[in-house]
Amino acid sequence: MPRRPLVVAVSIAVVGLVLTVASSWAAGRVDRNTEQRLLQVQTDQAGTVLSTAILLVQQPLSTALSVEKVAGPMGDTSAFTNLMSAQVGAGKMFESASLWQRHGHRMKRIAQVGDAPLMRPGDKTTVSFLQHAFGSKTFIVRAVTHDAHSSIAYAQADASTGFAITAERSVPANRRARVDNNSAFAQLNYAIYIGPKADAAALSTTDVAPSSLPLAGTTARTKVPFGDTVLTLVTSPREHLGAPLSQRLPLILLIGGVLFTAFASGAGYQLTRGRQAVETLYGEQRDLSERLQRALLPQSHPAIPNLDIAAEYVAGAQGVDIGGDWYSIVGLDDGRYAFVVGDVSGRGIDAVTVMARARFTIRAYLLDGHSPAATLGKCSRQFDISEDGHLTTALVGVGDSRTGEVTIANAGHPAPLLVRRDGVEFVTTTPGPPLGTGAATYASTTFTMTPGTTLLCFTDGLVERRTEDIDTGMQRLATTAAGATVSSADELVHHAVSTLRTDDARDDVAVLAMRWAGAR
Amino acid sequence: MAEFVIETPAGARRSLAVSGEFDLAAVEEFLSAALGCLEDAADVCEIDLGAVTFIDSSGLGALVRVRKAAHDRGKEVMLTNVPPAVSRLFEVTGLTEAFGTGSGG
């Protein structure tokens, strides 16, 4: 039991943290998926921009070939020279451009503008490159390296005229080049490879240090047709592409979740501990009430000559609060005895404490030799409902076991029933006010029991019902007692209680029966 | 089961009427209303018991407490329309004298 608050707190913490981590992970995953998707969109856009750039490369070659188709057969290369001069030079598209004419298997360069190309006439690679161009419907591309100088060589040929054009575009030694300031690349790091594979050897250009390649983290790639080959564009985001919240959400969820979990865990601990404290307190109070009740009700009766004594206490059905009903019988000197049946209004520990006080106060006066009326008169000055909130009714009597004489006084209590062999009769008492209403005087009633007569004292729980007045209940008791064929006080008590008591009765009941056998 | 109800006439809270089952559960509400009535009353607070269907020792105790509170303030409590069953209970419990002749049953 004492560990329960801790268990609750830890359970809340575990569940809270699991949910926090799960939601944070899910938000992170959504963010990563979004990033991947946005990156792919941007990469595809960049690929489109690259395609356009490739058109700009191809355009001069195609144009020059068309011009040569007209001018070439007349041996005029000036058109080529004029056209390509606009595209060749520092800061322009190409560093060099060459016009070739095929003669059988030989390739002859018939014009050249710009720097000396890396692809020189007569080289096997040059011849092979040109022959390949004549076999291709599009322009073709080769990376050319010579003395640590790299270029990309383009070639386009027209098999019908036998003319071919090559152009070279140098690649910076560190491959660092901004392909374009186009906004499509603004948020991307990229590496462009010639060919379908992203190999370091095939690297064309990049905006990062080549040594840091390949790009790590979230990457996307796309392929762009490039003459007879393709360009492979690999990208990674330079910064978060999606909404800032999407990026921070996992962290926000994580921190918020941990804080909330800590709060809920603490609150759960406090609530459980508070509830446990209340339960413990309630249990202790109930336990204390029950122990008090047991302690205050006699476990056995004194042995009084000629007197058969029986008693029973039945708790009310309502809740666990015990009531304030009690009975008591005590032997005095000279064969006399004193008895009390009382009822403190209300329920619970307060009622029981008042009951205890009333019980011992009355008993003390009786043991001290006071008459029942004097006892109640003295007690009436010691109880005040304004202070303790309870009214106490009590029937107090002193009997003589030698003569059968009984004197009783009544503080607002139901009168006792005399059960004779030949009939029943309520003792006529003159009830004074209950204890707690203020100082009062009480009248005595004295009567003598015949042998075999039982004096039955009880509290109102035995006769009281909500739907009828008290006389109806009293009459029912009289009828029940008269109809019983019993030979002992115990049998009478049991018969009365079992007959009259309903299971749902709210009030508690105390019954005390004293059967006088007669003098012997 | 008749629900316990307290009615206080609008304007002058010098009287109140209770109805239903006057038991332990009703005590707190009754005391609050009756002590309020005592505060407002010049000398007498009238408590109409005409519609009370049942009263137990806790209810009787509440009436006694209000009567004592009235005496402490030099005022009186007058019970009116006391049903016969309640009046009979006053007799049995020795309270007839305490509540005076107002028990017209």
Interface residues (C-beta under 8 A of the other chain):
Chain A: D343 S345 G346 R347 D384 I385 S386 G389 H390 L391 T393 N410 A411 G412 H413 P414 A415 P431 G432 P433 P434 G436 T437 G438 A440 D460 E464 R466 T467 E468 D469 I470 D471 D507
Chain B: M1 E21 L24 T53 F54 D56 S57 S58 L60 G61 V64 R65 K68 A69 D72 P84 A85 R88 L89 E91 V92 T93 G94 L95 E97 A98
